[in-house]
Amino acid sequence: MKVLIVCTNHDTYPAKTSKTGLWLSELTHFYDVMAKRRIIMDFVSPLGGAIPVDERSLDLKDECNARYWEDSAFRQKLANSSKPSEIHANDYRLIYFAGGHGAMWDLTENSELQTLTRTVYERNGMVTAVSHGVCGLLNIRLSDHTLLIQDKYVTGYSNVEEALVSFVSEVPFYLEDKLKEQGAHYTKAMIPFVEHIEMDERLITGQNSHSARKVASKALEELFEK
């Protein structure tokens, strides 16, 4: 069984000088759960090549982050992601969209990634995403032209969380609002920044970076224990 992990290539904000990109723990925590089950994982990004990591997420006091950040094979994968055109969707049972603010700029409208995701889903695979990575699901249409997330229970980074990290002026849209506009049933934890996941059939979403591990373990449970 193979898993496809989607990450952003986008590393700039419109006005802030600090860099954005992938939120590291949203990748490492998910990756760690899968690696323990010896799952083969491939990385893809809209442009292929290097995946930038948001400097604010380089928390090496987090044991999992530190272990992978210091792992040369993992760093090699991060530096050499595939382009969507190099990926055969039929090879994958599960696709996972990792977040970080960068995702909002290049995962939301990427038609190649949307096609890959639709293929995985319509072949009975699982679609998973966490935090800002959920924006990659906003515009996916199935073969019958309905939106993947329409009438589905989903979560993702909340308006409150966006306001609390004070990036409101920088982001192109509010993810929570967009999910609702696209007909999803949006849910969130009562308290910001705590683990919360939502599952609707073969769609599993996590609200924030603290939810990545739970998304991975729930997906494995669905794939192997049913």
Short mmCIF file of the C-alpha atoms (twelve columns), coordinates in Angstrom:
data_MODEL
# 
_entry.id   MODEL 
# 
loop_
_atom_site.group_PDB 
_atom_site.id 
_atom_site.type_symbol 
_atom_site.label_atom_id 
_atom_site.label_alt_id 
_atom_site.label_comp_id 
_atom_site.label_asym_id 
_atom_site.label_seq_id 
_atom_site.Cartn_x 
_atom_site.Cartn_y 
_atom_site.Cartn_z 
_atom_site.pdbx_PDB_model_num 
ATOM 1   C CA . MET A 1   0.000   0.000  0.000   1 
ATOM 2   C CA . LYS A 2   1.240   3.474  -0.862  1 
ATOM 3   C CA . VAL A 3   0.332   6.901  0.484   1 
ATOM 4   C CA . LEU A 4   0.708   10.194 -1.389  1 
ATOM 5   C CA . ILE A 5   1.536   13.269 0.686   1 
ATOM 6   C CA . VAL A 6   0.778   16.671 -0.842  1 
ATOM 7   C CA . CYS A 7   2.791   19.707 0.321   1 
ATOM 8   C CA . THR A 8   3.022   23.349 -0.717  1 
ATOM 9   C CA . ASN A 9   5.819   25.047 -2.690  1 
ATOM 10  C CA . HIS A 10  4.694   28.550 -1.688  1 
ATOM 11  C CA . ASP A 11  6.877   30.387 0.827   1 
ATOM 12  C CA . THR A 12  5.986   34.110 0.779   1 
ATOM 13  C CA . TYR A 13  3.318   36.316 2.380   1 
ATOM 14  C CA . PRO A 14  1.930   39.377 0.587   1 
ATOM 15  C CA . ALA A 15  3.239   41.796 3.215   1 
ATOM 16  C CA . LYS A 16  5.144   39.983 5.957   1 
ATOM 17  C CA . THR A 17  8.873   39.495 5.483   1 
ATOM 18  C CA . SER A 18  8.833   36.167 7.343   1 
ATOM 19  C CA . LYS A 19  8.594   33.077 5.159   1 
ATOM 20  C CA . THR A 20  5.770   30.563 5.112   1 
ATOM 21  C CA . GLY A 21  5.565   27.086 3.607   1 
ATOM 22  C CA . LEU A 22  4.773   23.671 5.078   1 
ATOM 23  C CA . TRP A 23  4.020   23.416 8.810   1 
ATOM 24  C CA . LEU A 24  6.596   20.798 9.760   1 
ATOM 25  C CA . SER A 25  4.701   18.805 12.405  1 
ATOM 26  C CA . GLU A 26  1.724   18.378 10.071  1 
ATOM 27  C CA . LEU A 27  4.066   16.316 7.932   1 
ATOM 28  C CA . THR A 28  6.294   14.633 10.546  1 
ATOM 29  C CA . HIS A 29  3.512   13.557 12.923  1 
ATOM 30  C CA . PHE A 30  1.494   12.010 10.085  1 
ATOM 31  C CA . TYR A 31  4.626   10.482 8.527   1 
ATOM 32  C CA . ASP A 32  5.724   8.962  11.837  1 
ATOM 33  C CA . VAL A 33  2.432   7.103  12.365  1 
ATOM 34  C CA . MET A 34  2.593   5.714  8.811   1 
ATOM 35  C CA . ALA A 35  6.328   4.868  8.990   1 
ATOM 36  C CA . LYS A 36  5.732   2.746  12.080  1 
ATOM 37  C CA . ARG A 37  3.431   0.595  9.941   1 
ATOM 38  C CA . ARG A 38  6.077   0.476  7.187   1 
ATOM 39  C CA . ILE A 39  3.820   2.311  4.749   1 
ATOM 40  C CA . ILE A 40  5.553   3.598  1.597   1 
ATOM 41  C CA . MET A 41  5.036   7.353  1.219   1 
ATOM 42  C CA . ASP A 42  5.740   9.635  -1.734  1 
ATOM 43  C CA . PHE A 43  5.793   13.448 -1.668  1 
ATOM 44  C CA . VAL A 44  4.183   15.596 -4.334  1 
ATOM 45  C CA . SER A 45  3.901   19.383 -4.657  1 
ATOM 46  C CA . PRO A 46  2.389   21.634 -7.352  1 
ATOM 47  C CA . LEU A 47  5.786   22.394 -8.928  1 
ATOM 48  C CA . GLY A 48  7.783   19.405 -7.701  1 
ATOM 49  C CA . GLY A 49  11.236  19.886 -6.188  1 
ATOM 50  C CA . ALA A 50  11.918  21.549 -2.861  1 
ATOM 51  C CA . ILE A 51  9.178   21.908 -0.253  1 
ATOM 52  C CA . PRO A 52  9.791   25.036 1.865   1 
ATOM 53  C CA . VAL A 53  9.246   24.727 5.624   1 
ATOM 54  C CA . ASP A 54  7.627   27.597 7.546   1 
ATOM 55  C CA . GLU A 55  10.371  28.913 9.828   1 
ATOM 56  C CA . ARG A 56  7.914   29.289 12.709  1 
ATOM 57  C CA . SER A 57  7.228   25.563 12.605  1 
ATOM 58  C CA . LEU A 58  10.863  24.457 13.010  1 
ATOM 59  C CA . ASP A 59  10.276  23.346 16.583  1 
ATOM 60  C CA . LEU A 60  13.069  20.883 17.246  1 
ATOM 61  C CA . LYS A 61  12.047  20.497 20.889  1 
ATOM 62  C CA . ASP A 62  9.302   18.385 19.354  1 
ATOM 63  C CA . GLU A 63  11.048  14.990 19.370  1 
ATOM 64  C CA . CYS A 64  9.306   13.814 16.197  1 
ATOM 65  C CA . ASN A 65  10.240  16.978 14.271  1 
ATOM 66  C CA . ALA A 66  13.855  16.738 15.429  1 
ATOM 67  C CA . ARG A 67  14.181  13.064 14.489  1 
ATOM 68  C CA . TYR A 68  12.974  13.579 10.919  1 
ATOM 69  C CA . TRP A 69  14.674  16.939 10.417  1 
ATOM 70  C CA . GLU A 70  17.980  15.233 11.223  1 
ATOM 71  C CA . ASP A 71  17.194  12.237 8.978   1 
ATOM 72  C CA . SER A 72  18.997  12.666 5.650   1 
ATOM 73  C CA . ALA A 73  16.660  10.333 3.714   1 
ATOM 74  C CA . PHE A 74  13.616  12.304 4.898   1 
ATOM 75  C CA . ARG A 75  15.258  15.643 4.057   1 
ATOM 76  C CA . GLN A 76  16.135  14.269 0.629   1 
ATOM 77  C CA . LYS A 77  12.433  13.498 0.006   1 
ATOM 78  C CA . LEU A 78  11.529  17.005 1.168   1 
ATOM 79  C CA . ALA A 79  14.023  18.527 -1.274  1 
ATOM 80  C CA . ASN A 80  12.923  16.393 -4.224  1 
ATOM 81  C CA . SER A 81  9.147   16.087 -4.295  1 
ATOM 82  C CA . SER A 82  7.452   14.837 -7.470  1 
ATOM 83  C CA . LYS A 83  5.337   16.954 -9.799  1 
ATOM 84  C CA . PRO A 84  1.665   15.900 -10.138 1 
ATOM 85  C CA . SER A 85  2.331   14.845 -13.761 1 
ATOM 86  C CA . GLU A 86  4.854   12.255 -12.505 1 
ATOM 87  C CA . ILE A 87  2.311   10.581 -10.217 1 
ATOM 88  C CA . HIS A 88  0.045   7.648  -11.113 1 
ATOM 89  C CA . ALA A 89  -3.025  8.041  -8.925  1 
ATOM 90  C CA . ASN A 90  -3.895  4.345  -9.237  1 
ATOM 91  C CA . ASP A 91  -0.810  3.467  -7.164  1 
ATOM 92  C CA . TYR A 92  -2.222  5.076  -4.017  1 
ATOM 93  C CA . ARG A 93  -4.808  4.025  -1.455  1 
ATOM 94  C CA . LEU A 94  -4.643  7.309  0.428   1 
ATOM 95  C CA . ILE A 95  -3.800  10.947 -0.268  1 
ATOM 96  C CA . TYR A 96  -2.933  13.422 2.507   1 
ATOM 97  C CA . PHE A 97  -2.774  17.219 2.238   1 
ATOM 98  C CA . ALA A 98  -0.387  18.706 4.807   1 
ATOM 99  C CA . GLY A 99  -0.888  22.347 5.747   1 
ATOM 100 C CA . GLY A 100 1.037   25.462 6.612   1 
ATOM 101 C CA . HIS A 101 -0.157  28.863 5.381   1 
ATOM 102 C CA . GLY A 102 1.645   28.366 2.052   1 
ATOM 103 C CA . ALA A 103 -0.958  25.767 1.063   1 
ATOM 104 C CA . MET A 104 -3.637  28.468 0.738   1 
ATOM 105 C CA . TRP A 105 -1.884  29.951 -2.287  1 
ATOM 106 C CA . ASP A 106 -0.974  26.912 -4.326  1 
ATOM 107 C CA . LEU A 107 -3.120  23.942 -3.273  1 
ATOM 108 C CA . THR A 108 -6.582  25.541 -3.518  1 
ATOM 109 C CA . GLU A 109 -6.826  25.849 -7.307  1 
ATOM 110 C CA . ASN A 110 -4.436  23.153 -8.531  1 
ATOM 111 C CA . SER A 111 -6.380  21.154 -11.111 1 
ATOM 112 C CA . GLU A 112 -3.757  18.397 -11.428 1 
ATOM 113 C CA . LEU A 113 -3.886  17.670 -7.714  1 
ATOM 114 C CA . GLN A 114 -7.690  17.796 -7.824  1 
ATOM 115 C CA . THR A 115 -7.715  15.147 -10.562 1 
ATOM 116 C CA . LEU A 116 -5.289  12.918 -8.629  1 
ATOM 117 C CA . THR A 117 -7.440  13.221 -5.510  1 
ATOM 118 C CA . ARG A 118 -10.659 12.472 -7.368  1 
ATOM 119 C CA . THR A 119 -9.100  9.332  -8.867  1 
ATOM 120 C CA . VAL A 120 -7.896  8.064  -5.473  1 
ATOM 121 C CA . TYR A 121 -11.307 8.749  -3.929  1 
ATOM 122 C CA . GLU A 122 -13.357 7.208  -6.743  1 
ATOM 123 C CA . ARG A 123 -11.235 4.067  -6.634  1 
ATOM 124 C CA . ASN A 124 -12.323 3.594  -3.007  1 
ATOM 125 C CA . GLY A 125 -9.236  5.273  -1.568  1 
ATOM 126 C CA . MET A 126 -9.137  7.704  1.328   1 
ATOM 127 C CA . VAL A 127 -8.747  11.469 1.177   1 
ATOM 128 C CA . THR A 128 -7.216  13.101 4.249   1 
ATOM 129 C CA . ALA A 129 -6.029  16.613 5.091   1 
ATOM 130 C CA . VAL A 130 -5.076  18.719 8.079   1 
ATOM 131 C CA . SER A 131 -5.297  22.408 9.012   1 
ATOM 132 C CA . HIS A 132 -4.626  24.718 6.006   1 
ATOM 133 C CA . GLY A 133 -4.046  21.612 3.884   1 
ATOM 134 C CA . VAL A 134 -7.839  21.184 3.855   1 
ATOM 135 C CA . CYS A 135 -7.941  24.065 1.343   1 
ATOM 136 C CA . GLY A 136 -6.730  21.531 -1.233  1 
ATOM 137 C CA . LEU A 137 -10.163 19.868 -0.993  1 
ATOM 138 C CA . LEU A 138 -12.243 23.011 -1.559  1 
ATOM 139 C CA . ASN A 139 -12.639 22.769 -5.323  1 
ATOM 140 C CA . ILE A 140 -12.399 19.037 -6.029  1 
ATOM 141 C CA . ARG A 141 -15.287 17.858 -8.178  1 
ATOM 142 C CA . LEU A 142 -16.204 14.209 -8.560  1 
ATOM 143 C CA . SER A 143 -17.073 12.603 -11.912 1 
ATOM 144 C CA . ASP A 144 -20.726 13.569 -11.413 1 
ATOM 145 C CA . HIS A 145 -19.562 17.227 -11.060 1 
ATOM 146 C CA . THR A 146 -20.596 17.496 -7.400  1 
ATOM 147 C CA . LEU A 147 -18.045 18.924 -4.988  1 
ATOM 148 C CA . LEU A 148 -16.235 16.301 -2.926  1 
ATOM 149 C CA . ILE A 149 -16.908 18.168 0.330   1 
ATOM 150 C CA . GLN A 150 -20.529 19.087 -0.370  1 
ATOM 151 C CA . ASP A 151 -22.762 17.848 2.476   1 
ATOM 152 C CA . LYS A 152 -19.740 16.185 4.138   1 
ATOM 153 C CA . TYR A 153 -18.654 16.749 7.708   1 
ATOM 154 C CA . VAL A 154 -15.232 18.403 7.645   1 
ATOM 155 C CA . THR A 155 -12.953 20.468 9.822   1 
ATOM 156 C CA . GLY A 156 -9.932  22.680 9.097   1 
ATOM 157 C CA . TYR A 157 -8.162  25.743 10.496  1 
ATOM 158 C CA . SER A 158 -10.807 27.924 12.146  1 
ATOM 159 C CA . ASN A 159 -11.430 31.667 11.869  1 
ATOM 160 C CA . VAL A 160 -10.654 31.998 15.584  1 
ATOM 161 C CA . GLU A 161 -7.306  30.257 15.192  1 
ATOM 162 C CA . GLU A 162 -6.459  32.492 12.225  1 
ATOM 163 C CA . ALA A 163 -7.297  35.573 14.290  1 
ATOM 164 C CA . LEU A 164 -5.273  34.364 17.281  1 
ATOM 165 C CA . VAL A 165 -2.105  33.887 15.220  1 
ATOM 166 C CA . SER A 166 -2.837  37.356 13.725  1 
ATOM 167 C CA . PHE A 167 -2.371  36.376 10.099  1 
ATOM 168 C CA . VAL A 168 -5.813  37.625 9.116   1 
ATOM 169 C CA . SER A 169 -4.472  40.461 6.978   1 
ATOM 170 C CA . GLU A 170 -2.156  38.061 5.120   1 
ATOM 171 C CA . VAL A 171 -4.345  35.131 4.169   1 
ATOM 172 C CA . PRO A 172 -6.212  35.108 0.823   1 
ATOM 173 C CA . PHE A 173 -9.384  33.791 2.507   1 
ATOM 174 C CA . TYR A 174 -10.734 32.250 5.688   1 
ATOM 175 C CA . LEU A 175 -10.726 28.467 5.349   1 
ATOM 176 C CA . GLU A 176 -13.688 27.956 7.692   1 
ATOM 177 C CA . ASP A 177 -15.854 30.366 5.661   1 
ATOM 178 C CA . LYS A 178 -14.853 28.812 2.330   1 
ATOM 179 C CA . LEU A 179 -15.653 25.285 3.520   1 
ATOM 180 C CA . LYS A 180 -19.127 26.446 4.540   1 
ATOM 181 C CA . GLU A 181 -19.606 28.285 1.219   1 
ATOM 182 C CA . GLN A 182 -18.811 25.042 -0.632  1 
ATOM 183 C CA . GLY A 183 -21.617 23.258 1.209   1 
ATOM 184 C CA . ALA A 184 -19.571 21.376 3.811   1 
ATOM 185 C CA . HIS A 185 -20.804 20.816 7.382   1 
ATOM 186 C CA . TYR A 186 -17.926 22.500 9.226   1 
ATOM 187 C CA . THR A 187 -17.125 21.504 12.815  1 
ATOM 188 C CA . LYS A 188 -14.408 22.599 15.217  1 
ATOM 189 C CA . ALA A 189 -13.244 21.994 18.771  1 
ATOM 190 C CA . MET A 190 -14.682 24.281 21.471  1 
ATOM 191 C CA . ILE A 191 -11.166 25.444 22.341  1 
ATOM 192 C CA . PRO A 192 -8.731  26.695 19.652  1 
ATOM 193 C CA . PHE A 193 -5.551  24.723 18.912  1 
ATOM 194 C CA . VAL A 194 -6.659  21.417 20.441  1 
ATOM 195 C CA . GLU A 195 -6.814  18.149 18.538  1 
ATOM 196 C CA . HIS A 196 -10.025 17.680 16.554  1 
ATOM 197 C CA . ILE A 197 -10.755 15.457 13.588  1 
ATOM 198 C CA . GLU A 198 -13.851 14.854 11.513  1 
ATOM 199 C CA . MET A 199 -14.576 11.737 9.516   1 
ATOM 200 C CA . ASP A 200 -17.210 11.291 6.813   1 
ATOM 201 C CA . GLU A 201 -16.939 7.944  5.056   1 
ATOM 202 C CA . ARG A 202 -13.560 8.010  3.232   1 
ATOM 203 C CA . LEU A 203 -12.824 11.645 4.019   1 
ATOM 204 C CA . ILE A 204 -10.835 12.489 7.170   1 
ATOM 205 C CA . THR A 205 -9.875  16.046 8.091   1 
ATOM 206 C CA . GLY A 206 -8.000  17.536 11.049  1 
ATOM 207 C CA . GLN A 207 -8.528  21.050 12.403  1 
ATOM 208 C CA . ASN A 208 -4.955  22.112 13.189  1 
ATOM 209 C CA . SER A 209 -1.381  20.881 13.497  1 
ATOM 210 C CA . HIS A 210 -2.190  19.057 16.741  1 
ATOM 211 C CA . SER A 211 -4.566  16.818 14.801  1 
ATOM 212 C CA . ALA A 212 -2.117  15.338 12.246  1 
ATOM 213 C CA . ARG A 213 -1.240  12.225 14.250  1 
ATOM 214 C CA . LYS A 214 -4.896  11.459 14.905  1 
ATOM 215 C CA . VAL A 215 -5.761  11.838 11.193  1 
ATOM 216 C CA . ALA A 216 -3.039  9.293  10.358  1 
ATOM 217 C CA . SER A 217 -4.040  6.763  12.991  1 
ATOM 218 C CA . LYS A 218 -7.741  7.031  12.084  1 
ATOM 219 C CA . ALA A 219 -6.900  6.512  8.403   1 
ATOM 220 C CA . LEU A 220 -4.838  3.385  9.191   1 
ATOM 221 C CA . GLU A 221 -7.641  2.039  11.336  1 
ATOM 222 C CA . GLU A 222 -10.081 2.498  8.450   1 
ATOM 223 C CA . LEU A 223 -7.750  0.940  5.884   1 
ATOM 224 C CA . PHE A 224 -6.592  -2.066 7.890   1 
ATOM 225 C CA . GLU A 225 -9.024  -2.827 10.637  1 
ATOM 226 C CA . LYS A 226 -12.341 -2.746 8.868   1 
# 
